[in-house]
Amino acid sequence: MFGIHDLPLFIISGLLLNIMPGPDSLLIMTRSATQGWRAGVAASLGIGAGTMVHIFAAALGLSAVLSTSATAFTVVKLAGAAYILYMAVGLLRSRKASGETRAPVLAALPYRKIFAQGFLTNVLNPKVALFFLAFVPQFIALEAPSKAMAFIVLGCIFNVNGMLWCCGLALTTAKASERLKLNPSVSLWLNRATGGLFVWLGVKLALSKQT
């Protein structure tokens, strides 16, 4: 159907790729641990919305610009790196609240802002666009009646599977956080460690090159 082949292999490969840790997973886990599963799901929905932008852009050929234009790639790459580093600063600045039994302070955000964080983290990462251009076409037959439609169908399958994984990650992280009841000092340093990882990811994105 739609000229798609090896669909089971595509689904399995997509699931394995979604499980790999990255800035999306870190954002979901951080928000779930500090603000509950609903915040993690809000981040997941934002990430999914950002992925849909890449899917339709790639299907329409717009993402091809990122693979051929060094200037466009650099602009989007630096914007994405700057935003990831901006979030890292917020995590690194988290502090312990007064009182020994209270959790470290990490500013709670409205769900719409968490959604926007997830959306921008994904949309401003040109590597996501290049990934879709490189990965998805391998499962579309040359004689497909509509390659754009096949691309969109495969992209939606990938995104739905990814959303299920992300929402599961949000729920699991929130439940684990409730049960563990970590010492405030430990939670504080976990936030800072996550912020440090975001710094690394932001720098890595800023230094990345077209492939």
N, C-alpha and C positions, 0 to 999 in steps of 0.2 A: 504493500500500500504506500502511495506517495513516492515510490521509488526508494524506499528505505530498506536496507539489508542488515543482517546481523544485529537485530534489535536487542536480543538478550545480552550479547556482548557489550553493546553500547550502554545498557542499563547497569550492568555490573561494573564496567569501567567508570561510569559516571558516579556510582555510589562510592567506589574506592577513592576517586578524586575529591569528592565532597568531604570524606572523612579526614583527609589530610589537613592538619592544623594550619591556620593562617590568620590574618587580621580579622576576618569575619568571625571565626570561631572564638578568638580572644574577646572580641566585642560582646558577643552573645554571653559567654561565660562570665565576664566581668559584670555586665548589667544584671544577669540572673542572680549572681551571688550577692550583689549589693542591694538590689531593688526588687527581687522576686521574679518568678517565672513569666509574669505578664510583660515585664520589661524586656526579658530575653526574647520572647515571642515578637514583641514590637520591633526589636532589632532584626530578627529573622525575616519579618515581613518586608522591612526596608531593604535588606540584602536581596530578597527575592525580586522586589520591584526593580532594583538596580540591575539585576541579572536580565530581566525582561528587556530593559533598554538595550543591553548589549546584544541580545538575541535578535531583536528586530533591526537594530542597526547593521548587524552582520548580514542578516538575510537580505536587506536592501542594498548592501554593498558599501554602506557608509564606513564601517570599521576597516575596510580595505585601505582607507586613507591613512590610518595609524600604522599600517604595515609598510606603506610606501613613502610617507612624508616624515622625515626626521624631525621637522619643526613641530608638526601636530603631535607626534608621539611625545616629544620633550615637554611641550606645554601641559598636556594632560598628565603626564608622569609626575612633573613637579607639583602640579596642583594636588594630585592624590597624595604625594609624599608629605606635602605641607599639612594636609588635613589629618593624616595619620599622626604626624608629630604633634599637632595641636591637641589631639585626644590624649597622646602620651603625656603631655604636660599636665593635663587635668588629673591623670592617675598618679603621676609622680608627686603632685602637690597635695595628695590626700593626707590627712593628719588624724591623729587619735583624738577623739572627743574627750571632754573632761569627764572624769570618773573611770574607774578601772574596768567596769563591766560593760561599758558601751562600745559599740562597734566603731571602727574608724570612719571618719567622715568622707564620703564621696558624694558630691552633690547629686541629689535625686533629680531626675529630669522628667518632664511630661512625656508620655508615650509617643506623641507626635515628633518630639525632638529626638528621641531614641530611634524612631523610624527613620528620620532624616539622616542620623549618623550612619545607620546601616546602609541607606541608599547611597549617600555620598562616598562612603568607604569603597563601595563596589563600583559605582559609576566612574569614579575618578582613578580607577586602576586600569590602564591600557592593556595590561597583561591579560585581563579577563577577556577583552575583545579579541586579542590575538589568539587566545586559547580556543575560543569558539571557531575562529577562522581556520585554525589548524586541526582541531579535533573532530568537529561535527561532519565536515564534508567527507571524511573517510567512510561514513556510513550511508552515503547517498549515492545511488547508482548513476552512472553517466547518462543513462537513458531515462532518468526520472522526468515525468511530465512537467513538474514544477519544482525546481530545485529550491526556490525560496520557501515554498510551502513545506517541503520536506525538512528544510533547515529549521523552520519555526516549530514544527511538530517535535523534532528531536530536541530542540532547545527547551521547549515546554516540559517534555518528559524529564530532562536533566534538572530543570529548575524545581519541578514538583518533588522529585526525589531529594534534592538538596534542601528544600523547605522542610520536608518531613524530618530529615536528619537534624537540621538546625533547631526545630521546635523540640525534638526529643532531647537535644543537648541542653536547651534552655530549662526544660522541666527537670532533667537529671541534675544539673548544676544547682538549681534552686533547692531541690529536695536535699541534696548532699550538704548544702550550706546550712539548711535548717537543722539537720541532724548533728552535724559536727560541732556547731556553736564554737567556732574557733576563737582562741584568745585574741583580744583586740590588737595586740602587738603583732601576732602572726598574720591576721587579716590585713593589717596596715602594710606589712612587708610584701604580702601577696599582691596587693594593689600596685605597689611600687615595682615589683618584679614584672608584673604585666605591663606597666608603663615602660619599663626598660625594653621589653620585647617589642612594644610598639615603636620605640625609637629605632631599634634594629631593623624592623620591617620598613619603616619610613625611609631610612637611609638606604636600605637595600633597593627599594623601589626607585629612589632618586638616582641611584647609580646604575640601574638596569639599562640594558641596551636592546635595540630591536633585534629580533631573531629571524 
